[in-house]
């Protein structure tokens, strides 16, 4: 009896609480804050506009500017000092009249519309379609700054993304969820390498030595910053010609576009990638080029704000700013998708100690180094494997993922190539006559390695000619026969160069 009374009392209390909540909702005095428009522009400094007498401006708030001719531009609040607001204008400040420009504060942060239909489309650096296609119907609006990922929820990258480039897949394998930059320089073919990766990239299924070319779970988000019209046309036409455009979302910030726009372009691309990876559960490969243009835009904004400069004039917070971009790669528990980043940057004067590659190397998990000397010798892609590194390669290769002997072969190739480089330097001093027979073998290995393994055509994929992967057994050495039969009867990573290197490679270990 007592239990029944208690239950009835709880029901009555619940109904009373629900009634009070409903009454409060009906009688609540809803006050909507109207958008405030100001014509109090006090100055224009580079990409920045300074406004006075602004009521309650908020950091990162979006501002719409209306010019005297009716042109509309967007900006974001960078700094708030009392009633003064500093706004960075994404489309540039040219033509802004301080006395006749109206600024509307929206009360919201910068969000971008995202949808799975963005694949196969081309957008400008501000996220607006430029391919003459229909407007993308947004499935959601997301903050371009993203949300921080709880480190405890991150999954260690294991499975591999294959690029089809032997110097990367064989010796610097990339894991899903990894961030690994390409260090290049002016005049080097990093654009061709980026296009080739987009054309040939695919997933390697765990426990299978085969590619997974299914288009339903793999996508590419490509963001180009500060590129000229010729480069933009090259990327677009290359994607369309090889049929990869259907799985690519392309963001293009041209060299004649406002510099300040480059600050939001990589964040728009990464926000799109996060939606595809964590909501649509796709494995997304994000390629960002050129991050040097992004860093220079950051320096321009810092100089306009009269901040204390750091090394080479770059702001002291550039490390933190770059980390907000690179750290958005990874995998998350409970989601099947992943984000793999390959940012590309050009080193000024080929200086790897420059602040941009230096700070990038601290944040990322390795690097792929594009070498000018190899490029001058007509070797494509001119990737120098010695300074290149993939810190997560060990977790993406091996038995059940690529091949059981992948790590051993890679280590031996590294060792022999490094010794060959030393012998080559010694040859320049003492001459070829002073070299031993072993030294001559290492030189032979060096030449064939660069010619037959590193070098490959711009349209060449590791999987275009399966018959070239089969190894011709050498009848003169039973140890060679056993070695090849055990590992290279259906080679997955190494191409036909082993046919020429078999005798030389085995003689090193005898």
C-alpha positions as CSV (number, residue, x, y, z in Angstrom):
1,X,0.0,0.0,0.0
2,X,2.8,2.4,0.9
3,X,4.6,1.6,-2.4
4,X,1.5,2.4,-4.4
5,X,1.1,5.8,-2.6
6,X,4.7,6.6,-3.3
7,X,4.4,5.8,-7.0
8,X,1.3,8.0,-7.3
9,X,3.1,10.8,-5.5
10,X,6.0,10.5,-8.0
11,X,3.6,10.6,-10.9
12,X,1.9,13.8,-9.5
13,X,5.3,15.5,-9.0
14,X,6.3,14.6,-12.6
15,X,3.1,16.0,-14.0
16,X,3.5,19.2,-12.0
17,X,7.1,19.7,-13.2
18,X,6.0,19.2,-16.8
19,X,3.2,21.6,-16.4
20,X,5.5,24.3,-14.9
21,X,7.9,23.8,-17.8
22,X,5.1,24.2,-20.3
23,X,3.8,27.3,-18.6
24,X,7.2,28.9,-18.5
25,X,7.7,28.2,-22.3
26,X,4.3,29.8,-23.1
27,X,4.8,32.9,-21.0
28,X,8.5,33.4,-21.7
29,X,9.3,36.8,-23.2
30,X,11.3,36.0,-26.3
31,X,13.6,38.8,-27.3
32,X,15.4,38.5,-30.6
33,X,18.5,40.5,-31.2
34,X,18.4,42.3,-34.5
35,X,21.4,42.5,-36.7
36,X,23.2,45.8,-36.1
37,X,24.6,47.8,-39.0
38,X,27.3,50.3,-38.5
39,X,28.8,53.0,-40.8
40,X,31.7,53.7,-38.4
41,X,34.7,52.5,-40.4
42,X,37.6,54.4,-39.0
43,X,40.4,53.0,-41.2
44,X,41.6,50.4,-43.6
45,X,45.0,48.7,-43.2
46,X,45.9,46.1,-45.7
47,X,43.3,43.3,-45.4
48,X,41.9,44.7,-42.2
49,X,39.0,47.2,-41.5
50,X,38.8,49.0,-38.2
51,X,35.4,49.9,-36.8
52,X,34.6,52.2,-33.9
53,X,31.6,52.5,-31.5
54,X,30.5,48.9,-32.0
55,X,28.1,47.5,-29.3
56,X,29.3,44.2,-27.9
57,X,31.4,42.9,-30.8
58,X,32.4,39.2,-30.5
59,X,35.6,37.4,-31.5
60,X,35.3,35.4,-34.8
61,X,31.9,37.0,-35.5
62,X,31.0,37.2,-39.2
63,X,30.5,40.7,-40.7
64,X,28.9,41.6,-44.0
65,X,30.2,44.7,-45.7
66,X,28.2,46.7,-48.3
67,X,30.3,49.0,-50.5
68,X,28.9,52.2,-52.0
69,X,28.4,50.4,-55.4
70,X,26.3,47.7,-53.7
71,X,29.1,45.1,-53.7
72,X,28.9,42.8,-50.7
73,X,31.9,41.3,-49.0
74,X,32.4,39.1,-45.9
75,X,34.8,39.4,-43.0
76,X,35.5,38.1,-39.6
77,X,36.3,39.8,-36.3
78,X,39.9,39.3,-35.5
79,X,40.3,41.5,-32.4
80,X,38.0,43.3,-30.0
81,X,39.2,46.3,-27.9
82,X,36.3,47.8,-26.0
83,X,34.0,49.2,-28.6
84,X,36.5,48.8,-31.4
85,X,36.5,45.8,-33.7
86,X,39.2,44.7,-36.2
87,X,37.7,42.8,-39.1
88,X,39.7,40.9,-41.7
89,X,37.9,41.0,-45.1
90,X,38.1,37.7,-47.1
91,X,37.6,39.3,-50.5
92,X,40.1,42.1,-49.9
93,X,39.7,45.8,-49.0
94,X,40.2,47.4,-52.4
95,X,37.5,49.9,-53.2
96,X,36.3,50.3,-49.6
97,X,35.3,53.9,-48.7
98,X,35.5,54.4,-45.0
99,X,32.7,57.0,-45.0
100,X,30.2,55.1,-47.2
101,X,30.7,51.5,-46.3
102,X,28.1,49.8,-44.1
103,X,29.0,46.8,-41.9
104,X,26.4,44.4,-40.6
105,X,27.3,42.1,-37.6
106,X,25.5,38.8,-38.0
107,X,26.0,37.4,-34.5
108,X,27.2,34.1,-35.9
109,X,30.5,32.4,-36.7
110,X,31.8,31.4,-40.1
111,X,30.0,28.2,-41.2
112,X,30.2,26.4,-44.5
113,X,27.4,24.3,-46.1
114,X,28.5,20.7,-46.5
115,X,27.0,17.8,-48.5
116,X,28.0,14.6,-50.1
117,X,27.1,16.2,-53.4
118,X,30.2,18.4,-53.1
119,X,32.2,15.5,-54.6
120,X,32.8,16.2,-58.3
121,X,32.4,19.9,-57.8
122,X,34.8,22.9,-58.0
123,X,34.7,25.8,-55.6
124,X,36.7,28.9,-55.1
125,X,38.7,29.8,-52.0
126,X,35.6,31.0,-50.2
127,X,33.6,27.9,-50.9
128,X,31.4,29.2,-53.7
129,X,30.8,27.0,-56.8
130,X,32.7,28.1,-59.9
131,X,32.0,25.1,-62.2
132,X,28.7,26.6,-63.5
133,X,26.8,23.8,-61.8
134,X,23.7,24.0,-59.6
135,X,23.9,25.2,-56.0
136,X,24.8,22.5,-53.6
137,X,21.9,21.7,-51.3
138,X,23.4,21.8,-47.8
139,X,22.9,18.8,-45.5
140,X,24.5,20.7,-42.6
141,X,26.3,23.9,-41.8
142,X,29.6,23.4,-39.9
143,X,32.0,25.7,-38.2
144,X,35.1,25.9,-40.4
145,X,37.4,25.8,-37.4
146,X,36.2,22.3,-36.6
147,X,36.0,20.7,-33.2
148,X,38.9,19.5,-31.2
149,X,39.3,15.7,-31.2
150,X,39.6,14.1,-27.8
151,X,43.0,12.3,-27.8
152,X,41.5,9.4,-25.9
153,X,39.1,8.9,-28.8
154,X,41.7,8.8,-31.5
155,X,42.5,5.5,-33.2
156,X,46.1,4.7,-34.1
157,X,46.5,4.6,-37.9
158,X,47.2,1.1,-39.2
159,X,45.8,0.4,-42.7
160,X,47.6,1.8,-45.8
161,X,46.7,4.3,-48.5
162,X,48.5,3.6,-51.7
163,X,49.6,6.4,-54.0
164,X,51.0,4.4,-56.9
165,X,54.4,6.0,-56.5
166,X,57.0,3.5,-55.7
167,X,59.3,5.7,-53.7
168,X,56.4,6.5,-51.3
169,X,54.6,3.2,-51.2
170,X,57.7,1.0,-51.0
171,X,59.8,3.1,-48.6
172,X,57.6,5.7,-47.1
173,X,54.2,4.1,-46.8
174,X,51.3,6.3,-45.7
175,X,48.8,5.0,-43.1
176,X,45.1,6.1,-43.1
177,X,44.8,9.0,-40.7
178,X,48.4,10.1,-41.1
179,X,49.6,13.6,-41.9
180,X,52.8,13.6,-44.0
181,X,53.9,16.7,-46.0
182,X,55.7,16.9,-49.3
183,X,58.7,19.3,-49.1
184,X,59.3,20.8,-52.5
185,X,60.7,24.0,-54.0
186,X,60.1,26.4,-56.9
187,X,60.5,24.7,-60.3
188,X,60.0,21.2,-59.0
189,X,57.1,19.0,-60.2
190,X,55.1,18.9,-57.0
191,X,51.9,19.8,-58.9
192,X,52.4,16.8,-61.2
193,X,53.1,14.6,-58.2
194,X,49.9,15.8,-56.4
195,X,47.8,15.2,-59.5
196,X,49.3,11.7,-59.9
197,X,48.5,10.9,-56.3
198,X,44.9,12.0,-56.8
199,X,44.7,9.9,-60.0
200,X,46.2,6.7,-58.5
201,X,45.4,6.8,-54.8
202,X,43.3,4.0,-53.3
203,X,42.8,1.9,-50.2
204,X,44.7,-1.3,-49.3
205,X,42.3,-3.6,-47.5
206,X,43.7,-5.2,-44.4
207,X,44.4,-9.0,-44.8
208,X,44.5,-8.5,-48.6
209,X,47.4,-7.8,-50.9
210,X,45.1,-6.0,-53.3
211,X,43.7,-2.5,-53.8
212,X,40.2,-1.6,-52.9
213,X,39.0,0.6,-55.8
214,X,35.4,0.9,-54.6
215,X,34.3,4.5,-55.0
216,X,31.7,4.4,-52.3
217,X,34.2,4.7,-49.4
218,X,37.1,6.7,-50.7
219,X,37.2,10.4,-51.5
220,X,39.7,13.2,-52.2
221,X,39.5,16.8,-51.1
222,X,42.0,19.0,-52.9
223,X,42.7,22.6,-51.9
224,X,45.0,24.8,-54.0
225,X,46.1,28.1,-52.6
226,X,47.8,30.9,-54.5
227,X,48.1,29.0,-57.8
228,X,48.1,30.6,-61.2
229,X,45.4,30.1,-63.8
230,X,47.6,27.6,-65.7
231,X,48.1,25.4,-62.7
232,X,44.4,25.6,-61.8
233,X,43.5,24.6,-65.3
234,X,46.0,21.7,-65.2
235,X,44.5,20.2,-62.0
236,X,40.9,20.6,-63.2
237,X,41.6,19.1,-66.7
238,X,43.7,16.3,-65.3
239,X,41.0,15.2,-62.9
240,X,38.4,15.3,-65.6
241,X,40.4,13.4,-68.2
242,X,41.4,10.5,-66.0
243,X,37.9,10.1,-64.5
244,X,38.8,10.8,-60.9
245,X,36.8,14.0,-60.7
246,X,33.7,12.2,-59.4
247,X,35.5,11.4,-56.2
248,X,37.3,14.8,-55.8
249,X,36.1,18.0,-54.2
250,X,38.2,20.8,-55.5
251,X,38.9,24.2,-53.8
252,X,40.9,26.7,-55.9
253,X,42.3,30.0,-54.6
254,X,44.0,31.7,-57.4
255,X,47.1,34.0,-57.3
256,X,44.9,37.0,-58.2
257,X,42.4,36.3,-55.5
258,X,42.6,38.2,-52.3
259,X,45.5,36.9,-50.1
260,X,43.4,36.8,-47.0
261,X,41.1,34.2,-48.7
262,X,43.9,31.7,-48.4
263,X,43.5,31.6,-44.6
264,X,40.0,30.1,-44.8
265,X,40.6,27.8,-47.9
266,X,42.3,24.9,-46.1
267,X,39.8,25.1,-43.3
268,X,36.9,24.9,-45.7
269,X,38.5,21.8,-47.3
270,X,39.1,20.2,-43.9
271,X,35.6,20.9,-42.7
272,X,34.3,19.2,-45.9
273,X,36.6,16.3,-45.3
274,X,35.4,15.9,-41.7
275,X,31.8,15.7,-42.8
276,X,32.7,13.1,-45.5
277,X,34.8,11.1,-43.0
278,X,32.8,11.2,-39.8
279,X,29.2,11.6,-41.1
280,X,29.4,9.8,-44.5
281,X,32.1,7.4,-43.1
282,X,34.4,7.7,-46.1
283,X,38.2,7.4,-46.1
284,X,39.3,10.9,-47.2
285,X,42.6,12.0,-48.6
286,X,43.2,15.7,-48.2
287,X,45.9,17.4,-50.3
288,X,46.8,21.0,-49.5
289,X,49.0,23.0,-51.9
290,X,50.8,25.3,-51.4
291,X,51.0,25.8,-47.6
292,X,53.8,28.3,-48.1
293,X,51.2,30.7,-49.7
294,X,49.0,30.1,-46.6
295,X,51.9,31.0,-44.2
296,X,52.7,34.2,-46.2
297,X,49.0,35.2,-46.0
298,X,49.2,34.7,-42.2
299,X,52.4,36.9,-42.1
300,X,50.6,39.6,-44.1
301,X,47.7,39.7,-41.6
302,X,50.1,39.7,-38.7
303,X,52.0,42.6,-40.2
304,X,48.8,44.6,-40.7
305,X,47.9,44.1,-37.1
306,X,51.4,45.4,-36.1
307,X,52.2,42.3,-34.1
308,X,55.7,41.5,-33.0
309,X,57.3,39.4,-35.7
310,X,59.1,36.1,-35.2
311,X,61.6,34.4,-37.5
312,X,61.7,35.8,-41.1
313,X,58.8,38.1,-40.2
314,X,56.3,35.2,-39.6
315,X,54.1,35.5,-36.5
316,X,55.1,33.8,-33.3
317,X,51.9,31.8,-33.2
318,X,52.4,30.3,-36.6
319,X,53.2,26.9,-35.0
320,X,49.9,26.9,-33.2
321,X,48.1,28.1,-36.3
322,X,49.6,25.3,-38.5
323,X,48.7,22.8,-35.8
324,X,45.0,23.7,-36.0
325,X,45.2,22.6,-39.6
326,X,47.4,19.5,-39.5
327,X,45.9,18.0,-36.3
328,X,42.5,17.7,-38.0
329,X,43.8,14.5,-39.6
330,X,43.2,11.1,-37.9
331,X,40.7,8.5,-37.1
332,X,38.0,8.5,-34.3
333,X,36.4,5.7,-32.4
334,X,33.0,4.8,-33.5
335,X,33.5,6.1,-37.0
336,X,34.7,4.0,-40.0
337,X,36.0,7.0,-41.9
338,X,39.5,8.6,-41.7
339,X,41.2,11.8,-42.8
340,X,44.7,11.5,-44.3
341,X,46.6,14.7,-45.0
342,X,49.3,15.4,-47.6
343,X,50.2,19.1,-47.4
344,X,52.6,20.3,-50.0
345,X,54.9,23.3,-49.4
346,X,57.6,25.0,-51.3
347,X,60.8,25.7,-49.4
348,X,62.2,29.2,-50.2
349,X,65.7,28.9,-51.7
350,X,65.5,25.1,-51.1
351,X,66.1,25.8,-47.4
352,X,64.7,23.0,-45.2
353,X,65.5,25.1,-42.1
354,X,63.0,27.8,-43.2
355,X,60.3,28.4,-40.5
356,X,57.5,26.9,-42.7
357,X,59.1,23.4,-43.3
358,X,60.7,23.5,-39.9
359,X,57.5,24.0,-38.0
360,X,55.6,21.7,-40.3
361,X,58.1,18.9,-39.5
362,X,57.5,19.3,-35.8
363,X,53.8,18.8,-36.2
364,X,53.5,16.2,-38.9
365,X,54.5,12.5,-38.9
366,X,57.4,12.5,-41.4
367,X,58.0,14.1,-44.8
368,X,58.5,13.3,-48.5
369,X,61.5,15.2,-49.9
370,X,61.5,16.3,-53.5
371,X,65.1,16.7,-54.7
372,X,66.4,19.2,-57.2
373,X,69.4,17.2,-58.2
374,X,67.3,14.2,-59.2
375,X,65.0,16.6,-61.1
376,X,67.9,18.0,-63.0
377,X,68.9,14.4,-64.0
378,X,65.4,14.0,-65.6
379,X,64.3,11.5,-62.9
380,X,60.5,11.7,-62.2
381,X,59.3,11.7,-59.5
382,X,62.5,13.3,-58.1
383,X,61.8,11.9,-54.5
384,X,65.0,11.5,-52.4
385,X,64.3,8.6,-50.1
386,X,67.1,9.3,-47.7
387,X,65.8,12.5,-46.1
388,X,62.2,11.3,-46.5
389,X,60.5,9.6,-43.6
390,X,57.1,8.1,-42.7
391,X,56.9,7.6,-38.9
392,X,53.8,5.5,-39.1
393,X,55.0,3.2,-41.9
394,X,55.7,0.4,-39.5
395,X,52.0,0.2,-38.5
396,X,50.7,0.3,-42.1
397,X,52.8,-2.5,-43.7
398,X,53.7,-6.1,-43.0
399,X,51.9,-9.4,-43.1
400,X,48.2,-9.1,-43.4
401,X,48.4,-5.5,-44.7
402,X,51.0,-5.4,-47.5
403,X,53.7,-8.1,-47.5
404,X,55.6,-10.0,-44.8
405,X,58.9,-8.9,-46.2
406,X,58.0,-5.2,-46.9
407,X,60.0,-3.8,-44.0
408,X,63.0,-5.9,-44.6
409,X,63.2,-5.0,-48.3
410,X,62.7,-1.3,-47.5
411,X,65.5,-1.4,-44.9
412,X,67.9,-3.1,-47.2
413,X,67.2,-0.7,-50.0
414,X,67.8,2.2,-47.7
415,X,71.1,0.7,-46.5
416,X,72.4,-0.1,-50.0
417,X,71.3,3.3,-51.4
418,X,73.0,5.2,-48.5
419,X,76.2,3.2,-49.0
420,X,76.0,3.9,-52.8
421,X,75.7,7.6,-52.1
422,X,78.8,7.5,-49.9
423,X,80.7,5.6,-52.6
424,X,79.6,8.1,-55.2
425,X,81.0,11.0,-53.1
426,X,84.2,9.1,-52.6
427,X,84.5,8.4,-56.3
428,X,84.5,12.2,-57.0
429,X,87.6,12.5,-54.7
430,X,89.7,9.4,-55.4
431,X,88.5,8.4,-58.8
432,X,86.9,5.1,-60.0
433,X,90.2,3.3,-60.2
434,X,90.7,3.4,-56.5
435,X,87.3,1.8,-55.7
436,X,87.0,-1.9,-54.7
437,X,84.8,-4.4,-56.4
438,X,82.2,-4.1,-53.7
439,X,82.2,-0.3,-54.2
440,X,81.6,-0.8,-57.9
441,X,78.6,-3.0,-57.0
442,X,77.1,-0.4,-54.8
443,X,77.5,2.2,-57.6
444,X,75.7,-0.2,-60.0
445,X,73.0,-0.6,-57.4
446,X,72.7,3.2,-57.0
447,X,72.3,3.8,-60.7
448,X,69.8,1.0,-61.3
449,X,67.8,1.9,-58.1
450,X,67.3,5.5,-59.3
451,X,66.7,4.6,-62.9
452,X,64.3,1.6,-62.4
453,X,62.7,2.1,-59.0
454,X,62.5,5.8,-58.2
455,X,61.9,6.8,-61.8
456,X,58.5,6.1,-63.2
457,X,56.3,7.7,-65.8
458,X,53.8,10.5,-64.9
459,X,51.0,8.1,-66.0
460,X,52.6,5.0,-64.5
461,X,50.9,3.1,-61.7
462,X,52.3,0.2,-59.7
463,X,49.3,-1.8,-60.9
464,X,49.0,-1.0,-64.6
465,X,51.2,-3.9,-65.7
466,X,50.8,-6.9,-63.5
467,X,52.9,-9.1,-65.7
468,X,55.9,-6.9,-65.0
469,X,55.7,-7.7,-61.3
470,X,56.5,-11.4,-61.9
471,X,60.2,-12.1,-61.4
472,X,62.3,-14.2,-63.7
473,X,64.1,-16.7,-61.6
474,X,67.9,-16.7,-61.8
475,X,69.2,-20.2,-62.6
476,X,72.8,-19.5,-61.5
477,X,72.1,-19.2,-57.8
478,X,69.9,-21.5,-55.7
479,X,69.8,-19.0,-52.9
480,X,68.4,-16.4,-55.3
481,X,65.8,-18.9,-56.6
482,X,64.6,-19.6,-53.0
483,X,64.6,-15.9,-52.1
484,X,62.5,-14.9,-55.1
485,X,60.2,-17.9,-55.0
486,X,59.4,-17.2,-51.3
487,X,58.7,-13.5,-51.6
488,X,58.4,-12.2,-55.2
489,X,56.3,-14.6,-57.2
490,X,53.5,-12.1,-57.0
491,X,55.2,-8.9,-55.9
492,X,52.8,-6.2,-54.7
493,X,55.1,-3.3,-54.2
494,X,58.3,-3.8,-56.2
495,X,58.3,-3.5,-59.9
496,X,60.4,-5.0,-62.7
497,X,63.6,-3.4,-61.4
498,X,64.3,-6.5,-59.3
499,X,64.9,-8.4,-62.5
500,X,68.0,-6.3,-63.1
501,X,69.0,-6.0,-59.5
502,X,68.7,-9.6,-58.3
503,X,72.3,-10.7,-58.8
504,X,73.7,-7.4,-57.4
505,X,71.4,-7.4,-54.4
506,X,72.1,-11.0,-53.5
507,X,75.8,-10.6,-53.8
508,X,75.7,-8.0,-51.1
509,X,74.4,-10.5,-48.6
510,X,76.7,-13.4,-49.5
